[in-house]
């Protein structure tokens, strides 16, 4: 009986620790990858595994020295790449002074083979193991982004 109780308590302890480690968290980074573009990257992750990533880019026509029409001409072909790829949700809106681009990647549903062919999406390593939050943070910080707390 004591042996059974000990095994049961160990099982409960392991289950409790595993459930504590499975908390879903969010990290947000801000930066300007190019003059005239303000970018916010938001990661939702569990442990070290990224579940979703959202990139919101605000493109200032004035700072880039272009008109709204020139922005449409330049960005429309880019936006077409994101169509019909499972796990990608892309939206591009044009306002009077800026364009707002929003891309959400659901790594749990993503068609990695198709996504790798899209300009601007960089997937390194073995994607079958998931995307590492630690490596993602190192990458974006090396590109000049800072964590927003």
Secondary structure, 3 states (H helix, E strand, C coil): CHHHHHHHHHHHHHHHHHHHCCCEEEEEEEEEEECCEEEEEEEEEECCEEEEEEEEEEEEHHHHCCCHHHHHHHHHHHHHCCCCCCCEEEEEEECCCEEEEEEEEECCCCCHHHHCCCCCCCCCCCHHHCEEHHHHHHHHHHCCCEEEC
